[in-house]
């Protein structure tokens, strides 16, 4: 690699370098911060992310390939990185009070979140199966540790152990697919894989390799049949980490899936049929099992599975419109899901956890404003107009119909109706039941700002969906 090529590579990956460097500096500074002054770590972490975001926006003007074709800074990567920055900053703000209550406000907590962010950024820009693996492992290794951060709680330790075991299996499956691809094509770069195939793209060996890679990736987004870890991990992890994992790593997984599935080799293998089946089964399982959940975090876990299934319908649709619909869906999902998790985090105060749905009985009678926010987020998750969640689902359905997948669109609509029930059930508990006790939400300026921002995003995208769709279409590969 020449000096000029090296400089271009460093420039293209400058935001990732900023985040990793900032994490290392915070790790050192964290040892110098006295107990009770952890708020410094929150704002320092936010500053690191904002500097990286500024660097990303400065590089957004052109496509910048780097590291001999293993990495690229393009509009597609910029869009996803902005989502990652949004999720990470909001997670830091949600952690401001929660970390103190749970006693996890050490520098390692914020450092691991920054390193997980860097892994997600690499996943969004990776154009080689090996660089995808590096970003993927950097992300999941950090989330393994963060899941078990409540070391005094057995369920947190159990969740981390399950996550590690199942995550290791999925990584092995993914790497086996990569090894098959390399053996059959002689390359791991996405743009060279199809060109290296001289025979039939429907060769059983290639199809098997694609299936293994798909299996490894769908684990990361919590899709069936690799969804088993989601409910236990979401329930056992600190609620702030659950909120982070429900949006950040999921969006990173979809970024990789979109890049891989747009590869001509993968497209020629008719793997969309597998994706369509996974989407339908995933959404069905998440929607029906959520109906019987009493724990709020487990309900949101199955809700996350159902939403992953709906987003997979956009992947099955394919094309520029399908890709753009998935990208918009993930952006909207970040606002409404972090908002509803913000309410759960706010309820954690003293001995009150806020994790049982019945705990919210009569909440509207004592905290009308917060109950109205919950109503907004729940209606958006259910896809009720005119919230942003409605348009997230609408544009996926439009992509399906335009590509001729009318039956898939019908299935998605029917399953959305099922999913709407368990969101409305929570609304009924909030508004139609009498309070069972006093509520003392742990509201802080940072938490208020987070709830206001997520509510504004949920409403704003609902009012101007076409503008945000154009933004996603402009960033979509092939768009």
C-alpha positions, 0 to 999 in steps of 0.5 A, a space after each residue: 500500500 502506497 503512502 497516498 493509499 494509506 492516507 486515504 484509508 486513514 481518512 475514510 476510517 477517521 470516525 472509527 479511529 476517533 471513537 476507539 482513541 476516545 474510548 482508550 483515553 476514557 479508560 485511563 481518565 476513568 481511573 482518575 475520576 473520584 466516586 460520585 463524579 461519574 457524570 463527567 464520563 457521560 458527557 465525555 463519552 457524548 463528546 467523543 461521539 459528537 466529534 466522530 459524527 462531525 467527521 462522518 458528515 465531513 466525509 459524506 460527500 463522496 465514496 471513499 474506498 479504503 484498505 484495499 477494498 475491505 472498507 468504504 465510506 459511502 452514503 449508505 455507511 453514513 446513514 447507518 453511522 448517524 443512526 448508531 451515533 443517535 442510539 449511543 448518545 441517547 443510551 449515554 443520556 439514559 444511563 446518567 441516573 440509571 448507572 448510579 442507581 444500579 452502581 454500574 457507572 464505572 468508566 468500563 461501562 462507557 468504554 465498552 459502549 464506545 467500542 461497541 459503537 466502533 464495531 457497528 461503524 465498521 460493520 456499516 462500512 465493511 465490504 469484505 467478509 473478513 472486515 464484517 467479521 472484525 466489526 461483528 465480533 468487536 460489537 458482540 464481545 462488548 455487548 457480552 460483557 455489558 449484558 452481565 454488568 449487573 454482577 450481583 444479579 443471577 439473571 444478568 450472569 445467566 443472560 450473559 452466559 447464554 448470549 456468549 454460548 449462542 453467539 459463539 455458535 452463530 459466529 462459527 456458522 458465519 465463519 464456516 460460510 465465509 470459508 466455503 465462499 473463499 474456497 469456491 471463489 478465491 476471495 472474500 470481497 463482496 464485489 469480487 465474489 460474483 465475478 469470481 464465479 465462472 460456473 452456475 451461480 446456483 451451484 449447491 456449494 455456493 448456495 450452502 455457503 450463502 445459507 451459512 452466512 445468512 444463518 450467522 447474520 440473522 442471529 445478530 438481528 434476533 430472527 427465527 430460528 436464532 432468536 432464543 437468546 433475545 428474551 433472556 438477554 433483554 430481561 437479564 441485561 441492564 435496561 440501558 444495555 437492553 435499549 442499546 442492543 434492541 436498536 444499535 447492533 440490530 441496525 448494524 446487523 441489517 446494514 451487513 445483511 443489506 450489503 451482502 444480499 445486494 451482492 449479485 452472487 447472493 441475489 442469483 442464488 434465489 436466497 430471497 425465498 429463505 429470507 421471506 420465510 424467515 421474515 414471516 415466521 419471525 414476525 409470527 413468533 414475536 407477535 403471538 408469544 408477546 401476547 402472553 408476556 407479563 414482564 415489560 422487558 420480555 414483551 419488548 424483546 418479543 416485540 423486537 423479534 416481530 419488528 426484525 421480521 417486518 424489516 426482513 420483509 423489506 430485505 426480501 423485497 430487494 431493490 432500491 425501494 426495499 433497501 430504503 424502506 428498511 433503512 427508514 424503518 430502522 431509523 424510526 424504530 430507534 426513536 420509538 423503541 429508545 423512547 419506550 425503554 426510556 420510560 422503563 428506565 425512568 421507573 427504576 427508582 428505589 425498590 421499584 423496577 418498572 419491569 412488570 406491566 401491572 406496575 403501570 396500572 393507573 399511571 395516567 392518573 398521576 403522570 398524565 404527560 409521561 402516560 401520553 408519551 407512553 401512548 405515543 411510543 406504543 401507538 407508533 410501535 403498533 403502526 397506528 397513524 399518523 405516528 412514524 411507526 405507521 409510515 415505517 411499515 407502510 413503505 415496506 408494504 409499498 416495496 413488497 407490492 411494487 416488487 409483486 410480493 402481494 401475498 407477503 404484504 398481506 401476511 405482514 398486515 395480518 401479523 401487524 394486527 396481531 402485534 397491535 393487541 399487546 401494545 394496546 393492552 398496555 395502554 388499557 392498563 395505563 388508562 383504564 386501571 386504578 393505581 396500585 401504588 405511588 409512582 416516583 419516576 427518576 426523572 433527570 434533565 438528561 432523561 427529560 431531554 431524551 424523552 423529548 427528543 425521541 418523541 419529537 422524532 416519532 412525531 416529526 417523521 410521522 408528519 414529514 415521512 416523504 422527506 426522510 424516505 428521500 433521505 434513505 433513498 439517496 443513501 441506499 445502495 443503488 438508489 
